Amino acid sequence: MRLRCSEFKQNNSSTEQSSIIIDLFRIRTESAVTCLECGTRDANEETTYCLPLSLGNELEISLNTLVNDYLKEELLDGQYYCSNCRELRSATQKTNICHPLPPVIIVQLKRFTFDETNEKLNALVKYPLENWKVLNDDNSLYNLAAVSMHVGNLRQGHYTTYACSNDTKQWYHFNDSCFGLISNKNCLVNRNAYVLVYLKNEKDACL
């Protein structure tokens, strides 16, 4: 997809700048905190342009399991000031992904610990090449369009990319100035996968 200057436009309904980037990639999320004493729920809507999914020390895990972990309700470490109780209380926090889902979803697999170890998490994430259903309550399906691979560690490494031609549906491998057609799609899913780019099925997308 080519982006032209004319595709950037002013949103006349507000002072907020709107562009094709926002239209294609924006993911709206809701972060909700619930008081465990009275049940009061405090929610804020946020915007992100990728899904940052944390990895653990597992050897293998599915993409949908990582999404479910991202959306899982968790107990807050510290006390939360409840506006209803007017006291510090124990509370839970939960993230929800709002509808509608965007035409393009970028997933970041958080492989780096960013601590004193500079450890890279090498779990094999099993992700679908076609018909990925992101949420149980949404029937939108996504197809993998590109994968960014990282070889190495936090101190040094190298990036390559696999990408699918929108015209021919053929997959190519890009490595610096070199690129080539690949015939075996098994190489698309491996322990070096770092960033995934999914496109909504054309029958569902509004492009």
Backbone as a chain_set.jsonl record, in Angstrom:
{"seq": "MRLRCSEFKQNNSSTEQSSIIIDLFRIRTESAVTCLECGTRDANEETTYCLPLSLGNELEISLNTLVNDYLKEELLDGQYYCSNCRELRSATQKTNICHPLPPVIIVQLKRFTFDETNEKLNALVKYPLENWKVLNDDNSLYNLAAVSMHVGNLRQGHYTTYACSNDTKQWYHFNDSCFGLISNKNCLVNRNAYVLVYLKNEKDACL", "coords": {"N": [[0.847, -1.188, 0.0], [0.621, 2.165, -0.931], [1.34, 5.324, 0.454], [0.114, 8.549, 0.06], [0.662, 12.103, 0.036], [-1.733, 13.427, -0.186], [-3.447, 11.836, 1.158], [-3.407, 12.415, 3.779], [-5.364, 14.131, 6.059], [-7.446, 16.78, 7.37], [-9.327, 16.532, 10.292], [-12.416, 17.689, 10.437], [-14.275, 17.73, 12.466], [-13.108, 18.091, 14.903], [-10.255, 19.432, 16.675], [-8.307, 17.642, 16.531], [-5.75, 16.056, 14.708], [-6.212, 13.979, 11.938], [-5.345, 11.04, 10.165], [-4.392, 8.732, 7.566], [-2.787, 6.908, 8.789], [-3.712, 6.767, 11.434], [-6.301, 5.841, 10.893], [-5.783, 3.294, 9.878], [-4.181, 1.895, 11.779], [-4.838, 2.413, 14.462], [-5.549, 1.24, 17.669], [-7.999, 1.028, 19.995], [-8.104, 0.938, 23.457], [-9.398, -0.03, 26.671], [-8.701, 0.728, 29.956], [-9.408, -0.544, 33.014], [-10.023, -0.15, 36.46], [-11.022, -1.846, 39.325], [-12.546, -1.561, 42.422], [-12.117, -3.729, 45.14], [-13.557, -3.681, 47.41], [-16.017, -2.17, 47.268], [-16.769, -2.418, 44.647], [-16.706, -0.375, 42.784], [-15.997, 0.905, 39.59], [-13.44, 2.232, 37.675], [-12.714, 3.61, 34.673], [-10.628, 4.212, 31.834], [-10.138, 5.342, 28.521], [-7.718, 4.446, 26.133], [-5.162, 4.858, 23.598], [-3.386, 2.885, 21.296], [-0.86, 1.798, 18.981], [0.076, -0.636, 18.439], [0.011, -4.051, 19.559], [1.51, -4.841, 22.453], [2.855, -7.693, 23.513], [3.667, -9.6, 26.258], [6.255, -11.965, 26.958], [7.107, -15.027, 28.664], [9.021, -17.461, 30.429], [8.363, -19.688, 29.023], [8.626, -22.481, 26.74], [7.139, -22.791, 24.464], [4.288, -21.187, 23.085], [0.984, -20.062, 22.301], [-0.231, -17.495, 20.066], [-2.791, -16.516, 20.661], [-3.032, -17.195, 23.343], [-1.208, -15.416, 24.463], [-2.523, -13.011, 23.885], [-4.812, -13.342, 25.462], [-3.604, -13.327, 27.985], [-2.732, -10.692, 28.02], [-5.159, -9.41, 28.246], [-6.078, -10.231, 30.655], [-7.549, -10.034, 33.904], [-5.987, -8.612, 36.71], [-4.623, -8.536, 40.03], [-3.816, -5.507, 41.594], [-0.56, -4.432, 42.564], [-0.089, -2.549, 44.598], [-1.966, -0.393, 46.882], [-5.099, 1.115, 45.973], [-6.653, 4.236, 45.487], [-9.941, 4.559, 46.148], [-12.602, 6.321, 44.792], [-15.183, 6.16, 45.661], [-15.221, 4.78, 48.138], [-13.451, 6.426, 49.364], [-11.018, 5.85, 50.409], [-7.878, 4.07, 50.654], [-7.762, 1.097, 48.856], [-7.714, -2.447, 48.092], [-7.469, -3.534, 44.716], [-8.396, -4.499, 41.357], [-7.008, -4.656, 38.025], [-7.839, -4.353, 34.607], [-7.416, -4.777, 31.134], [-9.163, -3.979, 28.194], [-9.873, -4.545, 24.755], [-11.225, -2.33, 22.496], [-14.069, -2.148, 20.293], [-14.575, -0.868, 16.927], [-12.223, -3.27, 15.533], [-9.044, -2.388, 14.077], [-8.091, -2.009, 10.539], [-5.475, -2.916, 10.196], [-3.337, -4.788, 12.236], [-0.648, -4.569, 14.373], [1.621, -6.567, 16.016], [3.733, -6.73, 18.747], [6.121, -8.842, 19.942], [7.347, -9.136, 23.021], [10.411, -9.649, 23.553], [12.664, -8.908, 24.949], [14.162, -8.43, 28.095], [15.166, -6.154, 29.302], [16.715, -5.764, 31.626], [19.371, -6.239, 34.052], [20.466, -8.502, 32.978], [20.181, -8.506, 30.227], [18.731, -10.345, 28.816], [17.339, -12.344, 26.223], [14.19, -13.524, 25.328], [13.376, -16.586, 24.126], [11.069, -17.955, 23.347], [8.978, -20.054, 21.374], [6.543, -18.719, 19.525], [3.455, -19.637, 18.485], [1.766, -18.669, 15.795], [-1.007, -17.933, 13.641], [-1.047, -18.121, 10.039], [-3.148, -17.447, 8.483], [-6.541, -16.281, 8.784], [-6.714, -15.373, 11.502], [-8.357, -15.016, 14.502], [-8.83, -12.464, 16.551], [-10.246, -11.617, 18.875], [-12.644, -13.189, 21.005], [-15.242, -12.249, 20.956], [-15.543, -10.992, 18.557], [-15.92, -11.26, 15.116], [-14.085, -10.7, 13.17], [-11.465, -11.544, 10.931], [-7.976, -12.082, 10.422], [-5.14, -11.941, 8.238], [-1.737, -12.921, 8.028], [0.703, -10.585, 7.045], [3.314, -9.688, 7.14], [6.46, -10.36, 8.756], [8.783, -9.404, 11.119], [12.007, -10.377, 11.866], [14.357, -11.048, 14.481], [17.689, -11.634, 15.124], [20.072, -12.449, 17.529], [21.03, -10.477, 20.407], [20.184, -8.085, 23.028], [22.293, -6.336, 23.005], [23.56, -6.574, 20.544], [22.536, -7.333, 17.231], [20.571, -8.518, 14.423], [18.236, -7.627, 11.939], [15.754, -9.07, 9.876], [13.229, -9.476, 7.336], [10.168, -11.056, 6.499], [7.779, -10.841, 3.969], [4.568, -10.595, 2.441], [3.466, -10.394, -0.877], [0.93, -8.271, -1.89], [-0.277, -8.422, -4.331], [0.523, -10.803, -5.736], [0.458, -12.703, -3.76], [2.669, -14.092, -3.001], [5.422, -15.013, -0.894], [8.255, -13.22, 0.348], [11.706, -12.925, 1.286], [13.515, -10.507, 3.005], [16.669, -9.194, 3.386], [18.729, -6.934, 4.385], [20.162, -5.511, 1.582], [19.452, -7.574, -0.01], [17.008, -9.785, -1.412], [14.582, -12.401, -1.755], [12.445, -14.89, -3.242], [10.415, -17.105, -1.328], [9.654, -20.545, -0.915], [8.78, -22.335, 0.936], [6.622, -22.053, 3.523], [7.017, -22.701, 6.148], [9.165, -21.514, 7.377], [8.278, -19.102, 8.251], [7.31, -19.044, 10.816], [9.033, -18.958, 13.633], [11.529, -18.983, 16.302], [12.681, -16.49, 16.211], [10.897, -14.538, 15.589], [9.661, -11.269, 15.897], [8.138, -8.887, 15.396], [4.851, -8.818, 14.243], [2.717, -8.385, 11.464], [-0.576, -7.98, 10.708], [-3.275, -8.157, 8.392], [-6.641, -7.228, 8.025], [-9.078, -9.476, 6.753], [-10.093, -9.056, 3.387], [-12.834, -9.03, 2.862], [-13.812, -8.14, 5.237], [-12.516, -5.81, 5.736], [-12.339, -2.215, 5.675], [-11.105, -0.558, 3.523]], "CA": [[0.0, 0.0, 0.0], [1.384, 3.399, -1.014], [0.741, 6.462, 1.13], [0.339, 9.807, -0.633], [0.441, 13.278, 0.884], [-3.141, 13.803, -0.248], [-4.232, 10.956, 2.005], [-3.435, 13.01, 5.101], [-6.467, 15.076, 5.996], [-7.856, 17.442, 8.599], [-10.605, 16.107, 10.832], [-13.146, 18.936, 10.645], [-15.145, 17.643, 13.633], [-12.348, 18.422, 16.101], [-8.923, 19.98, 16.389], [-7.381, 16.512, 16.428], [-5.32, 15.698, 13.371], [-6.547, 12.613, 11.565], [-4.594, 10.632, 8.986], [-4.575, 7.334, 7.184], [-2.075, 6.093, 9.779], [-4.653, 6.55, 12.533], [-7.408, 5.024, 10.398], [-5.359, 1.922, 9.627], [-3.453, 1.205, 12.844], [-5.218, 2.755, 15.838], [-6.253, 0.264, 18.512], [-8.525, 1.667, 21.197], [-8.185, 0.037, 24.604], [-9.966, 0.493, 27.916], [-8.034, 0.259, 31.17], [-10.395, -0.415, 34.088], [-9.634, -0.544, 37.816], [-12.228, -2.149, 40.106], [-12.34, -1.661, 43.87], [-12.571, -5.025, 45.649], [-14.402, -3.465, 48.589], [-17.369, -1.712, 46.911], [-17.063, -2.745, 43.258], [-16.656, 0.791, 41.911], [-15.131, 0.679, 38.428], [-12.895, 3.471, 37.114], [-12.178, 3.211, 33.369], [-10.084, 5.23, 30.937], [-9.843, 4.858, 27.177], [-6.37, 4.773, 25.683], [-4.884, 4.527, 22.202], [-2.086, 2.307, 20.995], [-0.739, 1.462, 17.563], [0.494, -2.039, 18.347], [-0.272, -4.854, 20.751], [2.758, -5.312, 23.05], [2.532, -8.923, 24.24], [4.801, -10.054, 27.066], [6.617, -13.383, 26.978], [7.706, -15.522, 29.894], [10.074, -18.453, 30.225], [7.821, -20.87, 28.377], [9.314, -22.903, 25.526], [6.224, -22.632, 23.333], [3.018, -20.601, 23.497], [0.213, -19.604, 21.146], [-0.493, -16.057, 20.005], [-4.039, -16.213, 21.356], [-2.766, -17.256, 24.78], [-0.571, -14.148, 24.815], [-3.566, -11.98, 23.872], [-5.639, -13.567, 26.656], [-2.82, -12.851, 29.128], [-2.748, -9.226, 27.937], [-6.496, -8.951, 28.64], [-6.442, -10.873, 31.925], [-7.706, -9.189, 35.088], [-4.934, -8.9, 37.671], [-4.627, -7.784, 41.288], [-2.798, -4.468, 41.651], [0.468, -4.667, 43.575], [-0.267, -1.635, 45.727], [-3.322, 0.042, 47.206], [-5.714, 2.04, 45.018], [-7.587, 5.149, 46.142], [-11.291, 4.432, 45.609], [-13.343, 7.574, 44.919], [-16.442, 5.894, 46.364], [-14.884, 4.487, 49.543], [-12.594, 7.519, 49.841], [-9.917, 5.228, 51.149], [-7.038, 3.157, 49.872], [-8.34, -0.241, 48.843], [-7.2, -3.408, 47.126], [-8.225, -3.4, 43.474], [-7.915, -5.24, 40.193], [-6.899, -3.885, 36.789], [-8.084, -5.162, 33.411], [-7.393, -4.093, 29.843], [-10.066, -4.48, 27.161], [-9.708, -3.983, 23.422], [-12.528, -1.809, 22.082], [-14.504, -2.327, 18.913], [-14.183, -1.926, 16.007], [-10.797, -3.512, 15.369], [-8.525, -1.653, 12.916], [-7.762, -2.819, 9.361], [-4.136, -3.5, 10.349], [-2.913, -4.981, 13.626], [0.773, -4.848, 14.556], [1.875, -7.254, 17.286], [5.127, -6.772, 19.194], [6.433, -9.899, 20.898], [8.341, -8.487, 23.892], [11.428, -10.676, 23.798], [13.796, -8.394, 25.712], [13.821, -8.206, 29.498], [15.634, -4.803, 29.674], [17.253, -5.743, 32.987], [20.831, -6.356, 34.079], [20.9, -9.709, 32.255], [20.032, -8.32, 28.773], [18.273, -11.635, 28.323], [16.334, -12.412, 25.165], [13.28, -14.64, 25.543], [13.354, -17.293, 22.841], [9.898, -18.82, 23.225], [8.374, -20.215, 20.054], [5.149, -18.268, 19.527], [2.722, -20.244, 17.368], [0.773, -17.721, 15.29], [-1.581, -18.398, 12.373], [-0.76, -17.365, 8.826], [-4.423, -17.006, 7.924], [-7.779, -16.356, 9.568], [-6.512, -15.175, 12.945], [-9.455, -14.373, 15.213], [-8.156, -11.773, 17.644], [-11.1, -11.603, 20.06], [-13.734, -14.161, 20.959], [-16.518, -11.584, 20.705], [-15.469, -10.275, 17.287], [-15.759, -12.248, 14.049], [-13.082, -10.259, 12.2], [-10.35, -12.456, 10.728], [-6.788, -11.399, 9.914], [-4.102, -12.73, 7.588], [-0.38, -12.421, 8.236], [1.235, -9.884, 5.877], [4.758, -9.517, 7.276], [7.081, -10.724, 10.033], [10.143, -8.924, 11.34], [12.788, -11.329, 12.655], [15.554, -10.523, 15.136], [18.696, -12.624, 15.52], [21.068, -11.838, 18.384], [20.585, -10.118, 21.736], [19.898, -6.666, 23.197], [23.503, -5.561, 22.721], [23.825, -6.598, 19.113], [21.638, -8.237, 16.537], [20.307, -8.248, 13.005], [16.83, -7.753, 11.585], [15.329, -9.408, 8.524], [11.772, -9.43, 7.23], [9.384, -11.806, 5.526], [6.584, -10.076, 3.616], [3.734, -11.192, 1.403], [3.02, -9.473, -1.91], [-0.525, -8.145, -1.922], [-0.74, -8.725, -5.686], [0.761, -12.192, -6.137], [0.328, -13.562, -2.575], [3.927, -14.796, -2.807], [6.215, -14.526, 0.236], [9.638, -12.867, 0.055], [12.595, -12.7, 2.424], [14.318, -9.301, 2.813], [17.842, -9.191, 4.26], [19.493, -5.777, 3.922], [19.92, -5.193, 0.174], [19.101, -8.802, -0.729], [15.68, -10.341, -1.196], [14.32, -13.554, -2.59], [11.176, -15.587, -3.095], [10.498, -18.323, -0.531], [8.677, -21.544, -1.358], [8.311, -23.086, 2.093], [6.12, -21.105, 4.517], [7.358, -23.14, 7.505], [10.175, -20.616, 7.946], [7.633, -17.87, 8.711], [7.041, -19.162, 12.251], [10.197, -19.477, 14.34], [11.84, -18.329, 17.581], [13.225, -15.151, 15.994], [9.816, -13.607, 15.264], [9.658, -10.137, 16.832], [6.981, -8.037, 15.082], [3.917, -9.417, 13.288], [1.777, -7.446, 10.855], [-1.766, -8.682, 10.223], [-4.273, -7.385, 7.667], [-7.995, -7.759, 8.103], [-9.557, -10.066, 5.52], [-10.661, -8.029, 2.522], [-14.294, -8.986, 2.976], [-14.154, -7.451, 6.484], [-11.796, -4.534, 5.857], [-12.914, -1.016, 5.063], [-9.921, 0.153, 3.007]], "C": [[0.883, 1.239, 0.0], [0.628, 4.52, -0.315], [1.109, 7.728, 0.389], [0.03, 10.962, 0.31], [-1.035, 13.654, 0.919], [-4.005, 12.953, 0.666], [-4.236, 11.424, 3.453], [-4.446, 14.153, 5.097], [-6.737, 15.679, 7.36], [-9.215, 16.913, 9.03], [-11.393, 17.356, 11.221], [-13.999, 18.914, 11.901], [-14.423, 17.985, 14.924], [-11.013, 18.998, 15.695], [-7.891, 18.872, 16.244], [-7.028, 16.237, 14.977], [-5.637, 14.23, 13.108], [-5.787, 12.259, 10.299], [-4.876, 9.172, 8.689], [-3.852, 6.409, 8.159], [-3.003, 5.763, 10.945], [-5.764, 5.608, 12.096], [-7.022, 3.556, 10.265], [-4.894, 1.189, 10.877], [-3.99, 1.432, 14.253], [-6.027, 1.644, 16.502], [-6.705, 0.997, 19.766], [-8.656, 0.622, 22.306], [-8.816, 0.751, 25.785], [-9.218, -0.131, 29.077], [-8.97, 0.521, 32.347], [-9.831, -0.936, 35.401], [-10.913, -0.716, 38.634], [-11.871, -2.319, 41.576], [-12.905, -2.994, 44.361], [-13.468, -4.888, 46.885], [-15.83, -3.125, 48.177], [-17.744, -2.005, 45.472], [-17.054, -1.559, 42.312], [-15.606, 0.578, 40.825], [-14.729, 2.021, 37.832], [-12.188, 3.109, 35.812], [-11.705, 4.411, 32.573], [-9.81, 4.604, 29.574], [-8.476, 5.349, 26.746], [-6.212, 4.352, 24.226], [-3.49, 3.941, 22.087], [-2.054, 1.962, 19.512], [-0.107, 0.091, 17.358], [0.081, -2.743, 19.627], [1.056, -5.364, 21.3], [2.481, -6.517, 23.953], [3.771, -9.463, 24.939], [4.987, -11.557, 26.978], [7.189, -13.731, 28.346], [8.823, -16.501, 29.564], [9.573, -19.74, 29.582], [8.624, -21.207, 27.112], [8.46, -22.662, 24.29], [4.892, -22.099, 23.835], [2.295, -20.094, 22.251], [-0.013, -18.1, 21.221], [-1.761, -15.694, 20.771], [-3.895, -16.311, 22.872], [-2.113, -15.965, 25.255], [-1.587, -13.01, 24.838], [-4.445, -12.117, 25.108], [-4.911, -13.117, 27.919], [-2.812, -11.315, 29.181], [-4.071, -8.66, 28.457], [-6.923, -9.466, 30.016], [-6.535, -9.86, 33.059], [-6.682, -9.604, 36.14], [-5.071, -8.011, 38.903], [-3.498, -6.765, 41.26], [-1.821, -4.741, 42.792], [0.246, -3.803, 44.812], [-1.731, -1.312, 45.957], [-3.793, 1.097, 46.199], [-6.701, 2.927, 45.764], [-8.936, 5.077, 45.435], [-12.059, 5.725, 45.862], [-14.663, 7.39, 45.654], [-16.197, 5.626, 47.852], [-14.132, 5.641, 50.199], [-11.503, 7.004, 50.765], [-9.073, 4.415, 50.182], [-7.59, 1.754, 49.992], [-7.531, -1.162, 47.92], [-8.081, -3.341, 45.881], [-7.61, -4.282, 42.394], [-7.848, -4.301, 38.998], [-7.096, -4.827, 35.613], [-8.054, -4.276, 32.177], [-8.368, -4.769, 28.89], [-9.737, -3.811, 25.837], [-11.089, -3.594, 22.91], [-12.804, -2.109, 20.613], [-14.722, -0.953, 18.267], [-12.668, -2.106, 15.979], [-10.305, -2.81, 14.101], [-8.26, -2.576, 11.724], [-6.414, -3.53, 9.462], [-3.82, -3.616, 11.837], [-1.435, -5.354, 13.637], [0.957, -5.434, 15.95], [3.373, -7.222, 17.574], [5.274, -7.873, 20.23], [7.602, -9.402, 21.751], [9.374, -9.509, 24.359], [12.577, -10.2, 24.679], [13.365, -8.024, 27.122], [14.209, -6.809, 29.97], [16.017, -4.733, 31.153], [18.758, -5.954, 32.915], [21.34, -7.56, 33.285], [20.928, -9.508, 30.746], [19.548, -9.595, 28.096], [17.253, -11.46, 27.199], [15.508, -13.673, 25.378], [13.006, -15.326, 24.209], [12.184, -18.257, 22.692], [9.429, -18.882, 21.777], [6.905, -19.824, 20.163], [4.478, -18.831, 18.282], [1.615, -19.28, 16.944], [0.274, -18.188, 13.921], [-1.16, -17.516, 11.205], [-2.031, -16.793, 8.218], [-5.53, -17.122, 8.967], [-7.549, -16.32, 11.08], [-7.707, -14.434, 13.514], [-8.885, -13.784, 16.493], [-8.94, -11.89, 18.942], [-12.246, -12.593, 19.895], [-15.071, -13.525, 20.597], [-16.5, -10.729, 19.441], [-15.148, -11.282, 16.186], [-14.742, -11.839, 12.994], [-11.921, -11.249, 12.15], [-9.207, -11.715, 10.046], [-5.819, -12.397, 9.289], [-2.74, -12.091, 7.813], [0.144, -11.796, 6.943], [2.751, -9.737, 5.935], [5.206, -9.939, 8.671], [8.485, -10.143, 10.067], [10.846, -9.896, 12.283], [13.995, -10.64, 13.272], [16.442, -11.68, 15.561], [19.747, -11.903, 16.351], [20.506, -11.539, 19.757], [20.368, -8.604, 21.812], [21.103, -5.803, 22.826], [23.793, -5.483, 21.224], [22.903, -7.616, 18.459], [21.414, -7.785, 15.102], [18.838, -8.514, 12.727], [16.681, -8.167, 10.126], [13.804, -9.42, 8.511], [11.274, -10.404, 6.183], [8.125, -10.992, 5.242], [5.889, -10.727, 2.433], [3.302, -10.119, 0.413], [1.499, -9.453, -1.958], [-1.094, -8.524, -3.289], [-0.636, -10.213, -6.007], [0.527, -13.202, -5.015], [1.56, -14.437, -2.365], [4.683, -14.166, -1.634], [7.659, -14.304, -0.184], [10.406, -12.662, 1.362], [13.493, -11.51, 2.094], [15.421, -9.276, 3.859], [18.804, -8.117, 3.757], [19.162, -5.503, 2.453], [19.496, -6.408, -0.648], [17.657, -9.212, -0.434], [15.475, -11.507, -2.153], [12.979, -14.189, -2.275], [11.376, -16.823, -2.227], [9.373, -19.271, -0.96], [8.074, -22.322, -0.197], [7.911, -22.12, 3.207], [6.447, -21.518, 5.952], [8.355, -22.2, 8.176], [9.556, -19.341, 8.523], [7.37, -17.871, 10.209], [8.266, -19.772, 12.91], [10.497, -18.612, 15.561], [12.422, -16.928, 17.432], [12.149, -14.12, 15.7], [9.71, -12.53, 16.336], [8.445, -9.221, 16.631], [6.156, -8.713, 13.996], [2.98, -8.344, 12.759], [0.637, -8.253, 10.23], [-2.707, -7.707, 9.519], [-5.628, -8.053, 7.794], [-8.401, -8.331, 6.748], [-10.297, -9.034, 4.684], [-12.181, -7.929, 2.636], [-14.752, -8.269, 4.236], [-13.577, -6.044, 6.539], [-12.534, -3.407, 5.147], [-11.765, -0.143, 4.573], [-10.288, 0.924, 1.743]], "O": [[1.787, 1.361, 0.826], [-0.585, 4.65, -0.474], [2.285, 7.966, 0.113], [-0.753, 10.827, 1.25], [-1.531, 14.144, 1.933], [-5.159, 13.293, 0.927], [-4.984, 10.891, 4.272], [-4.395, 15.034, 4.24], [-6.304, 15.147, 8.383], [-10.146, 16.851, 8.227], [-11.078, 18.006, 12.218], [-14.415, 19.973, 12.371], [-15.073, 18.154, 15.956], [-10.678, 19.046, 14.511], [-6.742, 19.125, 15.879], [-7.906, 16.189, 14.116], [-5.37, 13.359, 13.937], [-5.605, 13.119, 9.436], [-5.519, 8.473, 9.472], [-4.253, 5.259, 8.339], [-3.07, 4.617, 11.388], [-6.133, 4.689, 12.828], [-7.843, 2.673, 10.512], [-5.171, 0.0, 11.035], [-3.619, 0.693, 15.165], [-7.037, 1.178, 15.975], [-5.881, 1.526, 20.513], [-9.246, -0.44, 22.109], [-8.774, 1.977, 25.886], [-9.109, -1.353, 29.179], [-9.29, 1.672, 32.645], [-9.241, -2.015, 35.456], [-11.779, 0.159, 38.637], [-11.006, -3.12, 41.93], [-14.038, -3.348, 44.037], [-14.06, -5.864, 47.344], [-16.771, -3.733, 48.688], [-18.908, -1.862, 45.099], [-17.368, -1.723, 41.134], [-14.488, 0.137, 41.091], [-15.585, 2.848, 37.52], [-11.187, 2.393, 35.825], [-12.3, 5.487, 32.629], [-9.315, 3.48, 29.482], [-8.116, 6.506, 26.962], [-7.019, 3.592, 23.692], [-2.54, 4.431, 22.697], [-3.097, 1.849, 18.869], [0.206, -0.293, 16.231], [-0.168, -2.105, 20.649], [1.677, -6.231, 20.687], [1.929, -6.362, 25.042], [4.788, -9.746, 24.306], [4.023, -12.322, 26.93], [7.681, -12.873, 29.079], [9.488, -16.375, 28.535], [10.265, -20.758, 29.59], [9.223, -20.327, 26.495], [8.975, -22.37, 23.21], [4.417, -22.51, 24.893], [2.933, -19.739, 21.26], [0.01, -17.508, 22.3], [-1.798, -14.673, 21.456], [-4.567, -15.586, 23.606], [-2.432, -15.472, 26.337], [-1.526, -12.14, 25.707], [-4.787, -11.116, 25.738], [-5.539, -12.58, 28.832], [-2.877, -10.723, 30.259], [-4.106, -7.572, 29.033], [-8.022, -9.159, 30.48], [-5.713, -8.95, 33.166], [-6.523, -10.79, 36.431], [-5.567, -6.887, 38.827], [-2.358, -7.104, 40.942], [-2.213, -5.222, 43.855], [0.38, -4.278, 45.94], [-2.619, -1.877, 45.318], [-2.996, 1.86, 45.653], [-7.49, 2.442, 46.575], [-9.066, 5.477, 44.278], [-12.16, 6.179, 47.002], [-15.206, 8.346, 46.209], [-16.882, 6.178, 48.713], [-14.167, 5.815, 51.418], [-11.129, 7.638, 51.751], [-9.483, 4.113, 49.062], [-7.855, 1.274, 51.094], [-6.763, -0.697, 47.078], [-9.288, -3.119, 45.977], [-6.473, -4.741, 42.503], [-8.536, -3.281, 38.955], [-6.595, -5.951, 35.611], [-8.594, -3.171, 32.175], [-8.393, -5.996, 28.791], [-9.364, -2.639, 25.806], [-12.008, -4.412, 22.89], [-11.889, -2.298, 19.811], [-15.018, 0.017, 18.964], [-11.921, -1.203, 16.357], [-11.069, -2.655, 13.148], [-8.209, -3.795, 11.887], [-6.224, -4.604, 8.892], [-4.01, -2.669, 12.6], [-1.02, -6.322, 13.0], [0.503, -4.862, 16.941], [4.181, -7.637, 16.743], [4.625, -7.84, 21.275], [8.72, -9.265, 21.255], [9.23, -10.139, 25.406], [13.389, -11.016, 25.115], [12.332, -7.383, 27.32], [13.641, -6.319, 30.945], [15.688, -3.769, 31.845], [19.353, -5.858, 31.841], [22.525, -7.626, 32.958], [21.617, -10.247, 30.042], [19.908, -9.885, 26.955], [16.422, -10.552, 27.224], [16.054, -14.757, 25.583], [12.471, -14.717, 23.283], [12.293, -19.263, 21.991], [9.478, -17.889, 21.051], [6.119, -20.512, 20.813], [4.886, -18.534, 17.159], [0.635, -19.102, 17.668], [1.03, -18.765, 13.139], [-0.945, -16.315, 11.365], [-1.996, -15.777, 7.523], [-5.468, -17.933, 9.891], [-8.106, -17.12, 11.831], [-8.035, -13.339, 13.057], [-8.504, -14.515, 17.408], [-8.377, -12.22, 19.986], [-12.75, -12.806, 18.792], [-15.933, -14.174, 20.005], [-17.341, -9.846, 19.272], [-14.209, -12.067, 16.315], [-14.553, -12.561, 12.016], [-11.453, -11.73, 13.182], [-9.426, -10.841, 9.208], [-5.69, -13.534, 9.742], [-2.607, -10.868, 7.791], [0.045, -12.397, 5.873], [3.406, -9.669, 4.895], [4.44, -9.884, 9.632], [9.281, -10.365, 9.154], [10.342, -10.2, 13.364], [14.59, -9.753, 12.66], [16.005, -12.59, 16.266], [20.262, -10.865, 15.935], [19.617, -12.244, 20.235], [20.366, -7.921, 20.787], [20.942, -4.666, 22.384], [24.218, -4.446, 20.714], [22.54, -8.627, 19.061], [21.992, -6.802, 14.64], [18.266, -9.491, 13.211], [17.394, -7.673, 9.252], [13.169, -9.377, 9.565], [11.875, -10.561, 5.12], [7.476, -10.508, 6.169], [6.517, -11.321, 1.556], [2.827, -9.056, 0.813], [0.86, -10.501, -2.057], [-2.26, -8.903, -3.393], [-1.594, -10.814, -6.493], [0.41, -14.402, -5.266], [1.499, -15.42, -1.628], [4.605, -12.959, -1.403], [8.223, -15.077, -0.959], [9.841, -12.284, 2.388], [14.15, -11.487, 1.053], [15.157, -9.329, 5.06], [19.587, -8.346, 2.835], [17.998, -5.285, 2.116], [19.213, -6.288, -1.84], [17.158, -9.002, 0.671], [16.102, -11.59, -3.208], [12.449, -14.04, -1.174], [12.383, -17.518, -2.361], [8.28, -18.833, -1.32], [6.993, -22.898, -0.321], [8.768, -21.442, 3.773], [6.178, -20.758, 6.882], [8.388, -22.099, 9.403], [10.238, -18.582, 9.211], [7.223, -16.807, 10.81], [8.517, -20.968, 12.767], [9.804, -17.628, 15.82], [12.635, -16.245, 18.433], [12.458, -12.935, 15.573], [9.674, -12.829, 17.53], [7.801, -8.827, 17.603], [6.684, -9.127, 12.964], [2.505, -7.497, 13.515], [0.85, -9.088, 9.351], [-2.914, -6.584, 9.978], [-5.753, -9.273, 7.687], [-8.104, -7.739, 5.71], [-11.05, -8.223, 5.224], [-12.74, -6.839, 2.516], [-15.901, -7.837, 4.333], [-14.065, -5.19, 7.279], [-13.246, -3.616, 4.165], [-11.49, 0.905, 5.157], [-9.433, 1.588, 1.155]]}, "num_chains": 1, "name": "protein.A"}
